Amino acid sequence: DYFHGPSQLFAPEDLARTDGLLFATRWITHFCAPVFMFLAGTSAYLYARPGRTPSEVSRFLWTRGLWLVVLELTVVASFGWEFGINTHMGLAVIWALGWSMVVLAGAIHLPWRILLVCSVAMIAADNAFDGVRPEQFGSLAWVWRVLHVRSVLLPGSGVDVRVGYPLIPWIALMAAGFCFGRVLDLDPGKRRRLLIQLGAGITLLFVALRWSNLYGDPSPWSAQPTAVLALVSFLNCTKYPPSLLYLLMALG
């Protein structure tokens, strides 16, 4: 939330009150989490490249991943946001990075082509499950909330846990970043051409899917009173959890 004028508090994505420049201050931050997560996977690939064994890389990933989860649940949750011990905990980006590293620790043992197909398929298909509600899983509803739905868990009286970063898309994104590391092994000319082709192709796919409003984001864009607000609506993709279109927009 941002202040815009005296005593007016609203999100810069609020089409009824925002303007193009204010929305841009929010939109530019959308690139942070996807790029961090994607390049964390690429960094894991680069860490393995000097000749480390898969077991060594796995140990590096799961130990540091669990440490990040612990930090999120203690230092970050209590002092990073609330500046004191509290019973209101957020499972945010550090949490998602940590668990994605733990999963990647096992996933790197797969052949890289299979890992690439699986990670891209998870990213592409995630929005197909938006209609699946946690309540359908009964006592295991909390699992679906952690994996797919931004929500609040209530594990005990006076305690709430906010799931800000459901894990499935972030896990897939880090795995895709690990596979992407192979692009960096190409000679500079070929690497540059491939990056331009990938970036342009992903961006065009974003524009086509977003324009069609057929699939890829639970919040369709719509015509607005001005061209600037129409562009805001077009770019205002869902971050929590990240939709397919949000990731295409940021990564392309």
C-alpha positions in Angstrom: 0.0 0.0 0.0 1.1 3.5 -0.8 0.1 7.0 0.3 -1.1 9.3 -2.5 -2.4 12.5 -1.2 -3.5 13.3 2.4 -5.3 10.6 4.3 -5.6 8.4 1.2 -4.2 4.9 1.5 -4.5 2.6 -1.5 -2.5 0.1 -3.6 -0.9 1.5 -6.7 -2.6 -1.3 -8.7 -6.1 0.1 -7.8 -7.3 1.1 -11.2 -10.0 3.4 -9.7 -7.4 5.6 -8.0 -3.9 5.1 -9.5 -2.1 6.7 -12.3 0.5 5.5 -14.8 3.6 6.8 -12.9 2.4 5.5 -9.5 1.7 2.1 -11.0 5.1 2.0 -12.5 6.7 2.3 -9.1 4.9 -1.0 -8.2 5.3 -2.7 -11.5 9.1 -2.3 -11.6 9.3 -4.2 -8.3 7.6 -7.2 -9.9 10.8 -8.1 -11.6 12.6 -8.7 -8.3 11.3 -12.0 -7.0 11.0 -13.9 -10.3 14.5 -12.9 -11.3 16.0 -13.7 -7.9 14.4 -17.1 -7.9 15.3 -17.9 -11.5 18.9 -16.8 -11.1 19.2 -18.7 -7.8 18.7 -21.8 -9.9 21.2 -20.6 -12.5 23.7 -19.9 -9.6 23.3 -23.5 -8.4 24.3 -24.7 -11.9 27.3 -22.4 -11.9 28.3 -23.7 -8.5 28.3 -27.2 -9.9 30.2 -26.4 -13.0 33.8 -26.5 -11.6 33.5 -30.3 -11.2 31.5 -30.7 -8.0 29.6 -33.9 -7.7 25.7 -33.9 -7.7 25.9 -35.0 -4.0 28.1 -32.1 -3.1 25.7 -29.7 -4.9 22.7 -31.3 -3.3 24.2 -30.9 0.2 25.0 -27.3 -0.5 21.4 -26.6 -1.6 19.4 -28.4 1.1 21.5 -27.2 4.0 21.3 -23.5 2.9 17.7 -23.9 1.9 16.7 -25.1 5.3 18.7 -22.4 6.9 16.8 -19.8 4.9 13.5 -21.3 6.0 14.7 -21.1 9.6 15.7 -17.5 9.2 12.3 -16.6 7.6 10.4 -18.2 10.5 12.5 -16.5 13.2 14.7 -13.5 12.4 12.8 -12.2 9.3 9.3 -12.9 10.7 9.8 -11.4 14.1 12.4 -8.6 13.5 12.5 -8.0 9.8 8.9 -6.9 9.5 7.4 -6.6 13.0 10.4 -5.5 15.0 9.7 -7.8 17.9 8.5 -11.3 18.8 5.0 -11.8 17.5 2.4 -14.5 16.7 1.7 -13.2 13.2 4.0 -14.9 10.8 4.5 -14.4 7.0 5.8 -17.1 4.7 7.4 -14.9 2.1 10.2 -14.8 -0.4 13.0 -16.1 1.8 10.7 -19.0 2.8 10.0 -19.7 -0.9 13.7 -19.5 -1.8 14.6 -21.9 0.9 12.1 -24.6 0.1 12.8 -24.2 -3.6 16.5 -24.9 -2.9 15.6 -28.0 -0.8 13.5 -29.4 -3.7 16.2 -28.5 -6.3 18.7 -30.5 -4.2 16.8 -33.6 -5.2 15.7 -32.5 -8.6 19.3 -31.9 -9.9 19.7 -35.7 -10.0 17.2 -35.9 -12.9 18.4 -35.7 -16.5 18.4 -32.0 -17.3 15.9 -32.3 -20.3 13.4 -34.1 -18.0 13.9 -31.4 -15.3 13.4 -28.7 -17.9 10.2 -30.2 -19.3 8.8 -30.8 -15.8 9.6 -27.2 -14.6 8.1 -25.6 -17.7 5.0 -27.8 -17.5 4.5 -26.8 -13.8 4.8 -23.1 -14.6 2.4 -23.4 -17.6 -0.2 -25.6 -16.0 -0.3 -23.9 -12.6 -3.2 -21.6 -13.4 -5.3 -24.6 -14.6 -5.7 -25.5 -10.9 -6.9 -22.1 -9.8 -10.4 -23.5 -9.4 -9.3 -26.2 -6.9 -10.1 -25.0 -3.4 -8.3 -26.0 -0.3 -11.5 -27.1 1.4 -11.7 -30.0 -1.2 -8.8 -31.6 0.6 -10.4 -31.8 4.0 -7.8 -32.0 6.8 -5.0 -31.6 4.3 -6.3 -28.2 3.1 -3.3 -26.5 4.6 -1.0 -28.4 2.2 -2.8 -26.9 -0.8 -2.6 -23.5 0.8 1.1 -23.8 1.2 1.6 -25.1 -2.3 -0.9 -23.1 -4.4 -3.2 -20.6 -2.6 -2.3 -17.3 -1.0 -4.1 -17.5 2.3 -3.9 -17.5 6.1 -3.3 -20.6 8.2 -4.6 -20.6 11.8 -2.5 -23.3 13.6 -3.6 -22.2 17.1 -5.4 -19.6 19.2 -4.0 -16.2 18.6 -1.5 -17.4 16.0 -1.8 -16.9 12.3 0.5 -17.7 9.4 0.2 -15.8 6.2 1.2 -17.8 3.1 2.4 -15.0 0.8 4.5 -17.1 -1.5 2.8 -20.5 -2.3 5.5 -22.8 -3.4 4.7 -24.6 -6.6 5.5 -21.9 -9.2 8.6 -20.8 -7.3 10.0 -24.3 -7.1 9.4 -24.7 -10.9 11.0 -21.4 -11.6 14.2 -22.1 -9.7 14.4 -25.5 -11.5 14.0 -23.8 -14.9 16.8 -21.4 -13.9 19.1 -24.3 -13.1 18.4 -25.7 -16.6 19.0 -22.2 -18.1 22.5 -22.3 -16.7 23.5 -24.4 -19.7 22.9 -21.4 -21.9 25.8 -19.6 -20.2 28.1 -22.4 -21.4 27.6 -21.4 -25.0 30.0 -19.2 -26.8 29.2 -15.5 -26.5 27.7 -15.0 -30.0 25.4 -18.0 -29.8 24.5 -17.2 -26.3 23.5 -13.7 -27.2 21.4 -14.8 -30.1 19.6 -17.4 -28.0 18.9 -14.9 -25.2 17.4 -12.5 -27.7 15.3 -15.2 -29.2 14.1 -16.5 -25.9 13.4 -13.1 -24.5 11.5 -12.0 -27.6 9.5 -15.2 -27.9 8.5 -15.2 -24.2 7.5 -11.6 -24.4 5.4 -12.1 -27.5 3.7 -15.1 -25.8 2.9 -12.9 -22.9 1.3 -10.2 -25.1 -0.7 -12.8 -27.1 -2.0 -14.7 -24.1 -2.7 -11.5 -22.1 -4.5 -9.9 -25.1 -6.7 -12.9 -25.5 -7.7 -13.1 -21.9 -8.1 -16.9 -22.4 -5.6 -18.3 -19.9 -2.7 -17.5 -17.7 -4.0 -15.1 -15.1 -7.0 -15.1 -12.8 -7.5 -11.4 -13.3 -8.3 -10.5 -16.9 -7.4 -7.1 -18.3 -10.1 -4.7 -19.5 -10.7 -1.5 -21.4 -10.3 1.7 -19.4 -11.2 5.3 -19.7 -7.7 6.2 -20.9 -4.9 4.5 -22.9 -2.6 4.7 -19.9 -5.0 3.0 -17.5 -5.7 0.3 -20.2 -1.9 -0.4 -20.3 -1.9 -0.5 -16.5 -4.7 -3.0 -16.6 -2.8 -5.0 -19.2 0.4 -5.2 -17.2 -1.3 -5.7 -13.8 -0.8 -9.4 -13.6 -1.2 -11.5 -10.4 1.8 -11.9 -8.2 0.4 -13.9 -5.2 0.9 -16.6 -6.3 2.7 -15.7 -9.6 0.5 -16.4 -12.6 1.9 -17.7 -15.9 1.5 -14.3 -17.4 3.2 -12.6 -14.5 6.3 -14.8 -15.0 6.3 -14.4 -18.7 6.1 -10.7 -18.4 9.0 -10.5 -15.9 11.3 -13.1 -17.4 10.8 -12.2 -21.1 
